């Protein structure tokens, strides 16, 4: 697993295999989950160029008993992973999580909120192709994640993919097939591979903001896992009754609204009334722009005044993944409504 442990912290890294394309195998019916992940990872890494293989830090592998289907993941899986990391992180210099790419950014964002104050790296990665596929990106992504997870200067949840390191709460899956599948629309890269080395860029990480011991927040997400928070994308012609079908549901506790431009919605009194009623009932509502770059500034335009009047919070330039995961995280805790609203508007893990 490693050739020179003296170069690295005495505690090995922990690699948690949570599922995804990386660990799948070809079958007559298509890709299916594959077993024996530890041996397969070792073989894939051994096939890297000798210099790259020799530089790998020591690691141990934990394979979850029931691997996560990324596309079927819910907040329950986010909670499960955070619990595994919180229970084991002190025994390891860093953590690598192998995860399916479809919802990898969602899981990364949630882990950042649950593991606030993190004092070591947690790096998520995956692959667009399985380990044994010709030309697979799996071994390269894993080696990059291991290299960054061994760097004690990284003290947050990040994603290593396609030669780049992105903040977990700032990343999105941007491509369906390309090897550089992830992007960070509104925040610079934390690091990248340069001439074969994993280079961490100074001044961009959370290390200076993390004070004292980890202050993990591990609430129970189960009550919100089955649709407790909605993501609602507005479209031209949306009617108040359609919005009410979501927001009037008593099981709904919060919603993320994707609005136009810098924070605009129709000047429709009935539609704004639906929002105001939901907000008045204590439902946590936030808005972000449908544009991938830039943020919202609620009330800057007349067309956005209704959002402010209805008590909808600005998600600024957050990603949809980070904003929705934050709503789930805050609603899972026994907090007064005003404290939830204050914390949503406060940066917790570099998300805004």
C-alpha positions in Angstrom: 0.0 0.0 0.0 2.9 2.3 0.6 6.6 2.2 0.0 7.9 4.9 2.4 5.6 5.5 5.4 8.3 7.8 6.9 7.2 10.5 4.5 3.7 10.5 5.8 1.8 10.7 9.2 2.1 7.6 11.3 -1.6 7.0 11.2 -2.8 5.5 7.9 -5.5 7.0 5.8 -9.0 5.4 5.8 -10.6 4.7 2.5 -14.4 4.2 2.8 -15.9 2.5 -0.1 -19.5 3.7 -0.3 -20.3 2.5 -3.8 -20.5 4.0 -7.3 -19.2 3.3 -10.8 -15.6 3.0 -9.6 -16.3 -0.4 -7.9 -18.6 -1.8 -10.5 -17.9 -4.7 -12.9 -19.2 -5.4 -16.4 -21.9 -8.1 -16.7 -24.2 -9.4 -19.4 -26.8 -7.0 -18.2 -24.5 -4.0 -17.8 -22.5 -2.6 -14.9 -23.2 -4.2 -11.5 -21.7 -3.8 -8.1 -18.4 -5.7 -7.7 -16.9 -7.2 -4.5 -13.4 -7.7 -3.3 -12.8 -3.9 -3.4 -9.6 -3.8 -1.3 -7.7 -6.2 -3.6 -9.0 -4.4 -6.7 -8.0 -1.0 -5.4 -4.5 -2.3 -4.7 -4.1 -3.8 -8.2 -5.3 -0.6 -9.9 -2.9 1.5 -7.9 0.0 -0.9 -8.5 -0.5 -0.4 -12.3 0.2 3.3 -12.0 3.7 4.5 -13.0 6.3 3.4 -10.5 7.0 6.9 -9.2 3.4 7.6 -8.6 2.8 4.2 -6.8 5.9 4.7 -4.6 4.6 8.0 -3.4 1.2 6.6 -2.1 0.6 7.0 1.6 -0.5 4.0 3.8 -4.2 3.4 3.9 -6.8 1.0 5.2 -10.1 0.1 3.5 -13.6 0.0 5.0 -16.3 -1.3 2.7 -19.8 -0.4 3.7 -21.9 -3.5 4.0 -24.6 -2.1 1.8 -23.0 0.1 -0.8 -24.9 3.3 -1.7 -26.5 3.6 -5.1 -25.6 7.2 -5.7 -28.7 8.1 -7.7 -30.9 6.6 -4.9 -29.0 8.3 -2.0 -31.0 10.3 0.6 -30.1 12.3 3.7 -30.0 8.9 5.5 -26.9 8.0 3.6 -25.3 11.4 4.3 -25.9 10.8 8.0 -24.6 7.2 7.8 -21.3 8.4 6.2 -20.8 11.2 8.7 -21.4 8.8 11.5 -18.7 6.4 10.2 -16.2 9.3 9.8 -16.9 10.8 13.2 -16.4 7.4 14.8 -13.1 6.6 13.1 -11.4 9.9 12.2 -9.1 10.1 15.2 -7.4 6.8 14.2 -6.5 8.1 10.8 -4.5 11.0 9.3 -7.2 11.6 6.7 -10.3 10.1 5.1 -11.0 9.2 1.5 -14.6 8.4 0.5 -15.3 6.5 -2.7 -18.7 7.5 -3.9 -20.9 7.5 -7.1 -20.6 10.6 -9.1 -24.3 11.4 -9.6 -24.8 12.7 -6.1 -21.2 13.0 -4.9 -21.5 16.8 -4.6 -24.6 16.5 -2.5 -22.9 14.1 -0.1 -19.8 16.3 0.1 -21.9 19.3 1.0 -23.8 17.5 3.7 -20.6 16.1 5.2 -19.1 19.6 5.4 -22.0 20.7 7.6 -22.1 17.6 9.8 -18.3 17.7 10.3 -17.8 21.4 11.0 -14.5 22.2 12.6 -12.8 19.3 10.9 -9.0 19.2 11.7 -7.9 16.9 8.9 -8.8 16.1 5.3 -12.0 14.3 4.1 -11.7 13.8 0.4 -14.4 12.4 -1.8 -13.8 10.9 -5.2 -15.2 8.4 -7.7 -14.8 7.6 -11.3 -16.5 7.8 -14.7 -15.4 4.3 -15.5 -14.9 1.2 -13.4 -11.5 0.2 -12.0 -10.9 -2.5 -14.6 -12.2 -0.6 -17.6 -9.7 0.2 -20.4 -8.5 3.8 -19.9 -10.4 4.1 -16.6 -9.9 7.3 -14.6 -10.5 5.4 -11.3 -6.8 4.8 -10.2 -5.8 8.4 -11.1 -8.6 9.9 -9.1 -8.0 7.6 -6.1 -4.2 8.4 -6.1 -5.0 12.1 -6.2 -7.5 11.8 -3.4 -5.0 9.8 -1.3 -2.3 12.4 -1.9 -4.5 15.3 -0.8 -5.9 13.3 2.2 -2.4 12.9 3.5 -1.8 16.6 3.6 -2.5 17.9 7.1 -2.8 21.5 5.7 -6.2 20.5 4.2 -8.8 20.7 7.0 -12.1 20.4 5.3 -14.3 18.2 3.1 -13.2 18.3 -0.6 -13.6 16.6 -3.9 -10.6 15.2 -5.8 -11.5 14.5 -9.4 -10.0 14.9 -12.9 -6.7 16.3 -11.5 -8.4 19.0 -9.4 -9.3 19.5 -5.8 -12.6 21.4 -5.1 -14.3 22.6 -1.9 -17.1 20.1 -1.2 -19.7 22.8 -0.6 -18.8 24.7 -3.8 -18.7 21.8 -6.2 -21.2 20.5 -8.8 -21.2 17.7 -11.3 -20.9 19.6 -14.5 -20.4 16.9 -17.2 -22.1 13.5 -17.7 -19.2 11.7 -19.4 -16.0 13.7 -19.3 -13.2 12.9 -16.9 -13.2 16.4 -15.5 -16.8 16.0 -14.5 -16.9 18.4 -11.6 -16.7 22.2 -11.5 -16.6 24.9 -8.8 -18.6 27.8 -10.4 -18.2 30.5 -7.7 -15.0 29.5 -5.8 -11.4 28.8 -7.0 -9.8 25.4 -6.9 -8.3 24.3 -3.6 -5.5 22.5 -5.4 -4.7 20.4 -8.5 -2.1 18.0 -9.9 0.9 19.9 -11.2 3.7 17.9 -12.8 2.5 14.8 -11.1 2.4 16.4 -7.6 -0.8 17.2 -5.6 -0.4 20.9 -5.0 -2.6 22.6 -2.4 -3.0 26.3 -3.0 -2.4 28.5 0.1 -5.0 30.9 1.3 -8.0 29.1 -0.2 -8.7 26.5 2.5 -10.6 26.5 5.8 -7.7 25.7 8.0 -7.3 29.2 9.3 -11.0 29.4 10.2 -11.2 26.1 12.0 -10.6 26.8 15.7 -10.2 24.3 18.5 -11.5 20.7 18.5 -14.0 19.5 15.8 -17.5 20.7 16.6 -19.3 18.0 14.8 -23.1 18.3 14.4 -24.7 14.9 13.8 -28.4 15.4 14.0 -30.9 12.7 12.9 -31.8 13.3 9.3 -34.4 10.5 9.1 -37.5 12.7 9.6 -36.4 14.8 6.6 -35.2 12.0 4.3 -38.4 11.3 2.5 -39.2 14.7 1.0 -39.0 16.9 4.0 -37.2 19.6 1.9 -38.1 20.3 -1.7 -36.2 21.9 -4.6 -38.5 23.9 -6.8 -37.3 25.4 -10.1 -39.6 28.2 -11.2 -40.6 28.3 -14.9 -42.4 30.9 -17.0 -46.1 30.5 -16.4 -45.9 28.8 -13.0 -49.2 29.2 -11.2 -49.8 29.8 -7.5 -51.7 26.5 -7.2 -48.7 24.6 -8.5 -46.4 26.2 -6.0 -49.0 25.6 -3.3 -49.1 21.9 -4.1 -45.6 21.7 -2.7 -45.6 24.3 0.0 -49.0 23.6 1.6 -48.0 19.9 2.3 -47.8 19.7 6.1 -44.9 17.2 5.7 -42.7 19.8 4.0 -40.4 21.7 6.4 -38.4 23.8 4.0 -37.8 24.5 0.3 -35.1 25.8 -2.0 -36.5 28.0 -4.8 -34.5 28.4 -8.0 -35.5 31.8 -9.4 -34.4 34.0 -12.3 -31.4 36.2 -12.7 -30.3 38.0 -9.6 -33.4 37.1 -7.6 -36.5 37.7 -9.6 -40.0 36.1 -9.5 -43.3 37.0 -11.2 -45.1 39.9 -9.6 -48.1 37.6 -8.9 -49.9 38.4 -5.7 -51.3 34.9 -5.3 -47.9 33.3 -5.8 -46.2 35.6 -3.3 -49.0 34.8 -0.9 -48.3 31.1 -1.1 -44.6 31.9 -0.2 -45.6 34.2 2.7 -48.1 31.6 4.1 -45.4 28.9 4.1 -42.8 31.2 5.7 -45.3 32.3 8.3 -45.9 28.6 9.2 -42.2 28.3 10.0 -41.1 26.6 6.8 -37.6 27.6 6.0 -37.5 29.0 2.4 -34.4 30.1 0.5 -33.8 31.3 -3.1 -30.9 31.0 -5.4 -30.4 31.8 -9.1 -31.0 29.4 -11.9 -27.8 30.9 -13.4 -24.8 28.7 -12.5 -22.4 31.7 -12.0 -23.1 34.6 -9.6 -25.6 34.9 -6.8 -29.0 36.3 -5.9 -29.6 39.7 -4.3 -33.2 39.6 -3.1 -34.9 42.9 -3.5 -32.3 44.5 -5.8 -34.9 44.5 -8.6 -38.6 45.3 -8.2 -39.4 41.8 -9.4 -37.6 40.4 -6.4 -39.3 42.5 -3.7 -42.0 39.9 -3.2 -39.4 37.3 -2.1 -38.1 39.6 0.6 -41.7 40.5 1.7 -42.5 36.8 1.9 -39.5 36.0 4.2 -37.5 34.1 1.7 -33.8 34.0 2.5 -31.0 34.6 0.0 -28.8 31.7 -0.8 -26.3 34.1 -2.4 -23.9 32.2 -4.7 -24.3 28.8 -3.1 -24.7 25.7 -5.2 -28.1 24.0 -5.2 -26.5 21.0 -3.5 -25.0 23.1 -0.7 -28.1 25.2 -0.2 -30.5 22.2 0.0 -28.1 20.2 2.2 -27.9 23.2 4.5 -31.7 23.4 4.8 -31.8 19.8 5.7 -29.0 20.2 8.3 -30.6 23.2 10.0 -34.1 21.7 10.0 -32.9 18.5 11.6 -31.8 20.4 14.7 -33.9 21.6 17.6 -33.4 25.3 16.8 -35.8 28.3 17.0 -37.0 29.5 13.6 -35.0 32.8 13.9 -31.8 30.9 14.8 -32.3 28.6 11.8 -32.7 31.7 9.6 -29.6 33.3 11.1 -27.5 30.2 10.6 -28.6 29.9 7.0 -27.3 33.4 6.2 -24.1 32.6 8.1 -21.1 30.8 6.4 -20.7 27.5 8.3 -18.2 25.6 6.1 -17.2 28.0 3.4 -20.4 27.6 1.4 -21.1 31.3 1.0 
